[in-house]
Amino acid sequence: MVSAQRFVLATRPEGEPTRGNFQLERIEMPDPRPGELLLRTQYLSVDPYVRGRISGIRSYAEPTAIGSPPPGHAVGVVERSEDSQWSVGDIVVADTGWQTHALVCASDVRKLDPGLASVTTSLGVLGMPGFTAYAGLLKLGKPKPGDTVVVGAATGPVGSLVGQIAKIRGARAVGIAGGPQKTSFLLSDLGFDASADHRSKDFGDQLRAAASDGIDVYFENIGGEVFNAVFPLLNPFARIPVCGVMSEYNSTSSRPGLPQQLLRTVLNKSVTIRGFVFTEFWDQLFDRFLTDVSGWIREGKVRYREDIVEGFENTPDAFRGLLRGENFGKLIVRLSE
């Protein structure tokens, strides 16, 4: 049997997660059964949605059980195969959780070709985050030429692609990010039209200047006071795809609530607010997404940034930093051999 390591949920976090909420274990992996693959993880994706899954509150999926690994997609190499369509050495992406090795059903993995693109893109711009941006913006935001599209957490893997797709569709892209380095990156590297620093004291003024003609699409990743600043700037018939509310994930006490007159404004301006999970559109759009976005990358219309953390042992700390906004780009843990 193969000796492996995994992080499991030891206790449910109250507020910001701590290292003590996770326990590192060494386990022996059983042999794969027919139809299964044994994978060795090379790269592990660390994502904000995990905070909700470890909270114990059921949402769109069952919460992570105490003693089980938090969820996470990973790029891995097939070490043993009990399925005729897969060979030892194949590189795949699969939902493995926070583990150095995993047993997965062969039908649940997707093969990668390292010659076509860096395999890490399957965890970011060509993976679940990228697809979330693509499906949420095009199916729900529906940007039109000349629209103003505003997106929170704009240097992350979802927000950065939202803004770039908006530009491809002829819209004006405004990114909200934390700190001057990130807001400058939006303009200089990603081609956004304007940016606003939500950590700045004059954030509201920056946003009003950046969206002087109002906001037609707001792709929601943050919630809280950022949403409160966006809300008065919404144009009639604005669309708000709700992907996440990162500002609320670690909250243990009440914060400033939704703007007053929310429903009246939604009514008077005919605003559409629509939450979604990427799985809703997977079967319908994923193949088209891969074709479109990989093509835009080759043409130089889409750029992406990855933030690589070395060493599996650093996964919990990387996750904690993600929730504080310390990452710059798609956060990925590279496992040591």
DRENDO-1510 file (C-alpha; in Angstrom, 1 decimal, always signed):
<recs>
REC; n; res; u; v; w
REC; 1; MET; +0.0; +0.0; +0.0 .
REC; 2; VAL; +1.0; +3.6; -0.6 .
REC; 3; SER; +1.7; +5.8; +2.4 .
REC; 4; ALA; -0.1; +9.2; +2.1 .
REC; 5; GLN; -0.8; +12.4; +4.0 .
REC; 6; ARG; -4.0; +14.3; +4.4 .
REC; 7; PHE; -5.4; +17.2; +6.3 .
REC; 8; VAL; -8.7; +16.5; +8.0 .
REC; 9; LEU; -11.1; +18.9; +9.7 .
REC; 10; ALA; -10.5; +18.6; +13.4 .
REC; 11; THR; -12.9; +21.3; +14.6 .
REC; 12; ARG; -15.2; +23.7; +13.0 .
REC; 13; PRO; -13.8; +27.2; +12.9 .
REC; 14; GLU; -15.5; +30.1; +14.7 .
REC; 15; GLY; -14.6; +33.2; +12.8 .
REC; 16; GLU; -11.3; +33.0; +11.0 .
REC; 17; PRO; -10.0; +29.5; +10.7 .
REC; 18; THR; -6.9; +28.6; +12.7 .
REC; 19; ARG; -4.2; +26.0; +12.1 .
REC; 20; GLY; -5.7; +24.0; +14.9 .
REC; 21; ASN; -8.9; +23.5; +13.0 .
REC; 22; PHE; -7.0; +21.1; +10.7 .
REC; 23; GLN; -5.1; +17.9; +11.6 .
REC; 24; LEU; -2.4; +16.3; +9.5 .
REC; 25; GLU; -2.7; +12.5; +9.3 .
REC; 26; ARG; -0.6; +9.8; +7.7 .
REC; 27; ILE; -2.7; +7.0; +6.2 .
REC; 28; GLU; -2.2; +3.9; +4.1 .
REC; 29; MET; -4.0; +4.0; +0.8 .
REC; 30; PRO; -5.9; +0.9; -0.1 .
REC; 31; ASP; -5.6; -0.7; -3.6 .
REC; 32; PRO; -7.9; +0.7; -6.2 .
REC; 33; ARG; -10.9; -1.4; -7.0 .
REC; 34; PRO; -12.3; -2.0; -10.5 .
REC; 35; GLY; -13.1; +1.3; -12.1 .
REC; 36; GLU; -10.9; +3.3; -9.7 .
REC; 37; LEU; -7.6; +5.2; -10.0 .
REC; 38; LEU; -5.0; +5.9; -7.4 .
REC; 39; LEU; -3.7; +9.4; -8.0 .
REC; 40; ARG; -0.6; +11.2; -6.6 .
REC; 41; THR; -1.3; +14.9; -6.2 .
REC; 42; GLN; +1.0; +17.4; -7.9 .
REC; 43; TYR; -1.0; +20.6; -7.5 .
REC; 44; LEU; -3.8; +21.3; -5.1 .
REC; 45; SER; -6.4; +24.1; -5.6 .
REC; 46; VAL; -7.2; +26.3; -2.6 .
REC; 47; ASP; -10.6; +28.1; -2.9 .
REC; 48; PRO; -12.8; +30.4; -0.9 .
REC; 49; TYR; -15.9; +28.1; -1.1 .
REC; 50; VAL; -14.2; +25.7; +1.3 .
REC; 51; ARG; -14.9; +28.1; +4.1 .
REC; 52; GLY; -18.6; +27.4; +3.7 .
REC; 53; ARG; -18.1; +23.7; +3.4 .
REC; 54; ILE; -16.2; +23.4; +6.7 .
REC; 55; SER; -18.7; +25.6; +8.7 .
REC; 56; GLY; -21.2; +22.9; +9.3 .
REC; 57; ILE; -24.0; +24.9; +7.7 .
REC; 58; ARG; -25.6; +23.1; +4.7 .
REC; 59; SER; -25.9; +25.2; +1.6 .
REC; 60; TYR; -25.7; +23.8; -1.9 .
REC; 61; ALA; -23.6; +20.8; -0.7 .
REC; 62; GLU; -23.3; +18.7; +2.5 .
REC; 63; PRO; -20.8; +20.2; +5.0 .
REC; 64; THR; -17.4; +18.5; +5.4 .
REC; 65; ALA; -17.6; +16.0; +8.2 .
REC; 66; ILE; -15.2; +16.2; +11.2 .
REC; 67; GLY; -12.4; +13.8; +10.4 .
REC; 68; SER; -12.7; +14.2; +6.7 .
REC; 69; PRO; -10.5; +16.2; +4.3 .
REC; 70; PRO; -11.8; +19.6; +3.1 .
REC; 71; PRO; -12.8; +19.5; -0.6 .
REC; 72; GLY; -10.4; +20.6; -3.3 .
REC; 73; HIS; -9.6; +19.9; -7.0 .
REC; 74; ALA; -6.1; +18.8; -7.8 .
REC; 75; VAL; -3.9; +17.9; -10.7 .
REC; 76; GLY; -2.5; +14.4; -10.2 .
REC; 77; VAL; -0.7; +11.6; -11.9 .
REC; 78; VAL; -2.2; +8.1; -12.2 .
REC; 79; GLU; +0.0; +5.8; -10.1 .
REC; 80; ARG; -2.3; +2.7; -10.4 .
REC; 81; SER; -5.2; +2.1; -12.7 .
REC; 82; GLU; -8.1; -0.4; -12.6 .
REC; 83; ASP; -9.8; +1.1; -15.6 .
REC; 84; SER; -8.8; +0.1; -19.2 .
REC; 85; GLN; -9.1; +3.7; -20.4 .
REC; 86; TRP; -6.5; +5.1; -18.1 .
REC; 87; SER; -2.8; +4.3; -17.9 .
REC; 88; VAL; -0.1; +4.8; -15.2 .
REC; 89; GLY; +1.5; +8.2; -15.8 .
REC; 90; ASP; -1.7; +9.9; -17.2 .
REC; 91; ILE; -2.1; +13.5; -15.9 .
REC; 92; VAL; -5.6; +14.3; -14.7 .
REC; 93; VAL; -7.7; +16.8; -12.7 .
REC; 94; ALA; -10.1; +15.5; -10.1 .
REC; 95; ASP; -11.8; +16.4; -6.9 .
REC; 96; THR; -9.4; +14.8; -4.4 .
REC; 97; GLY; -9.7; +16.9; -1.2 .
REC; 98; TRP; -6.6; +18.0; +0.8 .
REC; 99; GLN; -4.6; +14.8; +0.3 .
REC; 100; THR; -1.2; +13.8; -1.2 .
REC; 101; HIS; -2.9; +10.7; -2.8 .
REC; 102; ALA; -6.5; +9.9; -3.5 .
REC; 103; LEU; -8.7; +7.1; -4.8 .
REC; 104; VAL; -11.1; +8.3; -7.4 .
REC; 105; CYS; -13.7; +6.9; -9.8 .
REC; 106; ALA; -12.3; +6.9; -13.3 .
REC; 107; SER; -15.5; +8.4; -14.6 .
REC; 108; ASP; -15.0; +11.5; -12.4 .
REC; 109; VAL; -11.6; +12.6; -13.7 .
REC; 110; ARG; -10.6; +14.6; -16.8 .
REC; 111; LYS; -7.4; +13.9; -18.7 .
REC; 112; LEU; -5.0; +16.8; -19.3 .
REC; 113; ASP; -2.5; +17.3; -22.1 .
REC; 114; PRO; +0.6; +19.1; -20.7 .
REC; 115; GLY; +1.6; +20.0; -24.3 .
REC; 116; LEU; -1.5; +22.2; -24.8 .
REC; 117; ALA; -1.4; +24.3; -21.6 .
REC; 118; SER; +0.2; +24.3; -18.2 .
REC; 119; VAL; -1.6; +21.7; -16.1 .
REC; 120; THR; -2.2; +24.3; -13.4 .
REC; 121; THR; -4.6; +26.2; -15.6 .
REC; 122; SER; -7.1; +23.3; -15.1 .
REC; 123; LEU; -7.4; +24.6; -11.5 .
REC; 124; GLY; -7.8; +28.2; -12.4 .
REC; 125; VAL; -8.5; +30.0; -15.7 .
REC; 126; LEU; -9.4; +26.7; -17.5 .
REC; 127; GLY; -10.9; +25.0; -14.5 .
REC; 128; MET; -13.8; +25.6; -12.0 .
REC; 129; PRO; -13.0; +29.2; -11.2 .
REC; 130; GLY; -12.7; +30.2; -14.9 .
REC; 131; PHE; -15.9; +28.3; -15.7 .
REC; 132; THR; -17.7; +30.1; -12.9 .
REC; 133; ALA; -16.7; +33.4; -14.4 .
REC; 134; TYR; -17.6; +32.4; -17.9 .
REC; 135; ALA; -21.0; +30.9; -17.1 .
REC; 136; GLY; -22.1; +33.5; -14.5 .
REC; 137; LEU; -21.2; +36.5; -16.6 .
REC; 138; LEU; -22.5; +35.2; -20.0 .
REC; 139; LYS; -25.6; +33.4; -18.8 .
REC; 140; LEU; -26.7; +35.7; -16.0 .
REC; 141; GLY; -24.8; +39.0; -16.4 .
REC; 142; LYS; -25.4; +39.1; -20.2 .
REC; 143; PRO; -23.1; +42.1; -20.9 .
REC; 144; LYS; -23.8; +44.1; -24.0 .
REC; 145; PRO; -21.5; +46.4; -25.9 .
REC; 146; GLY; -21.2; +49.7; -24.0 .
REC; 147; ASP; -22.3; +48.3; -20.6 .
REC; 148; THR; -20.3; +48.9; -17.5 .
REC; 149; VAL; -19.4; +45.7; -15.8 .
REC; 150; VAL; -18.1; +45.9; -12.2 .
REC; 151; VAL; -16.5; +42.9; -10.5 .
REC; 152; GLY; -15.3; +42.4; -6.9 .
REC; 153; ALA; -12.1; +40.4; -6.0 .
REC; 154; ALA; -11.0; +41.3; -9.5 .
REC; 155; THR; -7.5; +40.0; -9.4 .
REC; 156; GLY; -8.6; +36.5; -8.3 .
REC; 157; PRO; -9.2; +33.7; -10.8 .
REC; 158; VAL; -12.9; +34.4; -11.1 .
REC; 159; GLY; -13.0; +38.2; -11.1 .
REC; 160; SER; -10.0; +38.6; -13.4 .
REC; 161; LEU; -11.7; +36.5; -16.1 .
REC; 162; VAL; -15.0; +38.2; -15.6 .
REC; 163; GLY; -13.5; +41.6; -16.5 .
REC; 164; GLN; -11.5; +40.3; -19.5 .
REC; 165; ILE; -14.6; +38.5; -21.0 .
REC; 166; ALA; -16.6; +41.7; -20.4 .
REC; 167; LYS; -13.9; +43.5; -22.5 .
REC; 168; ILE; -14.1; +40.9; -25.2 .
REC; 169; ARG; -17.9; +41.4; -25.4 .
REC; 170; GLY; -17.4; +45.1; -25.9 .
REC; 171; ALA; -18.3; +46.2; -22.4 .
REC; 172; ARG; -16.4; +48.5; -20.0 .
REC; 173; ALA; -14.6; +46.6; -17.1 .
REC; 174; VAL; -14.2; +48.1; -13.7 .
REC; 175; GLY; -12.4; +46.0; -11.1 .
REC; 176; ILE; -12.5; +46.2; -7.3 .
REC; 177; ALA; -9.5; +44.9; -5.5 .
REC; 178; GLY; -7.5; +45.4; -2.2 .
REC; 179; GLY; -4.4; +47.5; -2.4 .
REC; 180; PRO; -2.6; +49.7; -5.0 .
REC; 181; GLN; -0.5; +46.8; -6.4 .
REC; 182; LYS; -3.6; +44.8; -7.3 .
REC; 183; THR; -5.6; +47.8; -8.6 .
REC; 184; SER; -2.6; +48.8; -10.8 .
REC; 185; PHE; -2.3; +45.2; -12.1 .
REC; 186; LEU; -5.9; +45.3; -13.3 .
REC; 187; LEU; -5.1; +48.3; -15.5 .
REC; 188; SER; -1.6; +47.5; -16.7 .
REC; 189; ASP; -1.8; +43.7; -17.1 .
REC; 190; LEU; -5.4; +42.7; -17.5 .
REC; 191; GLY; -6.6; +45.7; -19.5 .
REC; 192; PHE; -9.5; +46.8; -17.2 .
REC; 193; ASP; -10.8; +50.3; -17.9 .
REC; 194; ALA; -10.8; +51.4; -14.3 .
REC; 195; SER; -10.3; +50.1; -10.8 .
REC; 196; ALA; -11.1; +50.9; -7.2 .
REC; 197; ASP; -9.3; +50.0; -4.0 .
REC; 198; HIS; -11.8; +48.7; -1.4 .
REC; 199; ARG; -9.2; +49.1; +1.3 .
REC; 200; SER; -8.8; +52.8; +0.6 .
REC; 201; LYS; -10.6; +55.4; +2.8 .
REC; 202; ASP; -12.0; +57.0; -0.4 .
REC; 203; PHE; -13.2; +53.8; -2.0 .
REC; 204; GLY; -16.7; +55.1; -2.5 .
REC; 205; ASP; -15.4; +58.1; -4.4 .
REC; 206; GLN; -13.1; +55.9; -6.5 .
REC; 207; LEU; -15.9; +53.7; -7.4 .
REC; 208; ARG; -18.2; +56.5; -8.4 .
REC; 209; ALA; -15.5; +58.0; -10.6 .
REC; 210; ALA; -14.8; +54.6; -12.2 .
REC; 211; ALA; -18.5; +54.0; -12.9 .
REC; 212; SER; -19.6; +57.5; -13.6 .
REC; 213; ASP; -22.3; +56.3; -16.0 .
REC; 214; GLY; -23.7; +53.8; -13.5 .
REC; 215; ILE; -23.3; +50.0; -13.3 .
REC; 216; ASP; -25.1; +47.6; -15.7 .
REC; 217; VAL; -23.6; +44.3; -14.4 .
REC; 218; TYR; -22.2; +43.7; -11.0 .
REC; 219; PHE; -20.5; +40.3; -10.6 .
REC; 220; GLU; -20.7; +39.8; -6.8 .
REC; 221; ASN; -17.8; +38.0; -5.1 .
REC; 222; ILE; -17.4; +40.1; -1.9 .
REC; 223; GLY; -20.7; +41.3; -0.4 .
REC; 224; GLY; -20.7; +43.5; +2.7 .
REC; 225; GLU; -19.7; +47.2; +2.4 .
REC; 226; VAL; -18.5; +46.7; -1.2 .
REC; 227; PHE; -22.0; +45.7; -2.2 .
REC; 228; ASN; -23.3; +48.7; -0.2 .
REC; 229; ALA; -21.1; +51.0; -2.3 .
REC; 230; VAL; -22.1; +49.4; -5.6 .
REC; 231; PHE; -25.8; +49.4; -4.9 .
REC; 232; PRO; -26.6; +53.2; -5.3 .
REC; 233; LEU; -24.8; +53.2; -8.7 .
REC; 234; LEU; -26.9; +50.5; -10.3 .
REC; 235; ASN; -28.6; +51.4; -13.6 .
REC; 236; PRO; -32.1; +50.4; -14.5 .
REC; 237; PHE; -32.3; +46.7; -15.5 .
REC; 238; ALA; -28.9; +46.0; -13.9 .
REC; 239; ARG; -28.0; +42.3; -13.4 .
REC; 240; ILE; -26.2; +41.0; -10.4 .
REC; 241; PRO; -24.8; +37.4; -10.6 .
REC; 242; VAL; -24.0; +36.4; -7.0 .
REC; 243; CYS; -21.0; +34.0; -7.0 .
REC; 244; GLY; -19.7; +34.5; -3.4 .
REC; 245; VAL; -19.7; +36.8; -0.4 .
REC; 246; MET; -16.1; +36.6; +0.9 .
REC; 247; SER; -16.5; +39.4; +3.4 .
REC; 248; GLU; -19.0; +37.4; +5.4 .
REC; 249; TYR; -17.3; +34.0; +5.5 .
REC; 250; ASN; -15.4; +34.5; +8.7 .
REC; 251; SER; -18.0; +36.7; +10.4 .
REC; 252; THR; -19.2; +35.8; +13.9 .
REC; 253; SER; -21.3; +38.9; +14.6 .
REC; 254; SER; -23.7; +41.0; +12.7 .
REC; 255; ARG; -22.3; +43.5; +10.3 .
REC; 256; PRO; -23.9; +46.4; +8.4 .
REC; 257; GLY; -26.8; +44.7; +6.6 .
REC; 258; LEU; -28.1; +45.2; +3.1 .
REC; 259; PRO; -28.8; +48.7; +2.0 .
REC; 260; GLN; -32.1; +50.3; +3.1 .
REC; 261; GLN; -34.7; +50.4; +0.4 .
REC; 262; LEU; -33.1; +47.3; -1.3 .
REC; 263; LEU; -36.4; +45.8; -2.5 .
REC; 264; ARG; -37.8; +49.2; -3.5 .
REC; 265; THR; -34.8; +49.9; -5.6 .
REC; 266; VAL; -34.9; +46.4; -7.1 .
REC; 267; LEU; -38.5; +47.1; -8.0 .
REC; 268; ASN; -38.1; +50.6; -9.3 .
REC; 269; LYS; -35.0; +49.9; -11.3 .
REC; 270; SER; -36.0; +46.4; -12.4 .
REC; 271; VAL; -32.8; +44.9; -11.0 .
REC; 272; THR; -32.1; +41.2; -11.3 .
REC; 273; ILE; -30.2; +39.5; -8.5 .
REC; 274; ARG; -29.4; +35.8; -9.2 .
REC; 275; GLY; -27.3; +33.4; -7.1 .
REC; 276; PHE; -25.7; +30.5; -8.8 .
REC; 277; VAL; -23.3; +27.5; -8.4 .
REC; 278; PHE; -21.1; +26.6; -11.4 .
REC; 279; THR; -22.5; +23.0; -11.5 .
REC; 280; GLU; -25.8; +24.4; -12.8 .
REC; 281; PHE; -24.3; +25.1; -16.2 .
REC; 282; TRP; -21.6; +22.5; -16.4 .
REC; 283; ASP; -23.1; +20.0; -18.8 .
REC; 284; GLN; -24.5; +22.8; -21.0 .
REC; 285; LEU; -21.4; +25.1; -21.3 .
REC; 286; PHE; -18.2; +23.4; -20.2 .
REC; 287; ASP; -17.0; +22.3; -23.6 .
REC; 288; ARG; -17.7; +25.7; -25.1 .
REC; 289; PHE; -16.0; +27.3; -22.2 .
REC; 290; LEU; -12.8; +25.3; -22.8 .
REC; 291; THR; -12.8; +26.1; -26.5 .
REC; 292; ASP; -13.5; +29.9; -26.1 .
REC; 293; VAL; -11.1; +30.6; -23.2 .
REC; 294; SER; -8.2; +28.5; -24.4 .
REC; 295; GLY; -8.6; +30.3; -27.7 .
REC; 296; TRP; -8.6; +33.7; -26.1 .
REC; 297; ILE; -5.5; +32.8; -24.1 .
REC; 298; ARG; -3.7; +31.8; -27.4 .
REC; 299; GLU; -4.8; +35.0; -29.0 .
REC; 300; GLY; -3.5; +37.1; -26.1 .
REC; 301; LYS; -7.0; +38.3; -25.2 .
REC; 302; VAL; -7.0; +36.7; -21.8 .
REC; 303; ARG; -4.2; +36.7; -19.3 .
REC; 304; TYR; -4.0; +35.0; -15.9 .
REC; 305; ARG; -1.9; +35.0; -12.8 .
REC; 306; GLU; -1.1; +32.1; -10.4 .
REC; 307; ASP; +0.1; +32.3; -6.8 .
REC; 308; ILE; +2.0; +29.1; -6.0 .
REC; 309; VAL; +2.7; +28.0; -2.4 .
REC; 310; GLU; +5.3; +25.4; -2.0 .
REC; 311; GLY; +4.6; +22.3; +0.2 .
REC; 312; PHE; +1.5; +20.4; +1.2 .
REC; 313; GLU; +2.2; +21.1; +4.8 .
REC; 314; ASN; +1.4; +24.8; +4.1 .
REC; 315; THR; -2.1; +24.2; +2.8 .
REC; 316; PRO; -4.0; +25.4; +5.9 .
REC; 317; ASP; -2.0; +28.6; +6.1 .
REC; 318; ALA; -2.4; +29.2; +2.4 .
REC; 319; PHE; -6.2; +28.8; +2.9 .
REC; 320; ARG; -6.2; +31.2; +5.8 .
REC; 321; GLY; -4.3; +33.8; +3.8 .
REC; 322; LEU; -6.7; +33.4; +0.9 .
REC; 323; LEU; -9.6; +34.4; +3.2 .
REC; 324; ARG; -7.7; +37.5; +4.2 .
REC; 325; GLY; -7.0; +38.5; +0.6 .
REC; 326; GLU; -3.2; +37.8; +0.8 .
REC; 327; ASN; -3.0; +35.9; -2.4 .
REC; 328; PHE; -2.4; +37.5; -5.7 .
REC; 329; GLY; -3.9; +35.4; -8.5 .
REC; 330; LYS; -5.2; +31.8; -8.4 .
REC; 331; LEU; -3.9; +30.2; -5.2 .
REC; 332; ILE; -2.3; +26.7; -5.8 .
REC; 333; VAL; -0.3; +24.5; -3.5 .
REC; 334; ARG; +2.6; +22.7; -5.2 .
REC; 335; LEU; +3.3; +19.4; -3.4 .
REC; 336; SER; +6.9; +18.5; -2.6 .
REC; 337; GLU; +8.1; +15.1; -3.9 .
</recs>
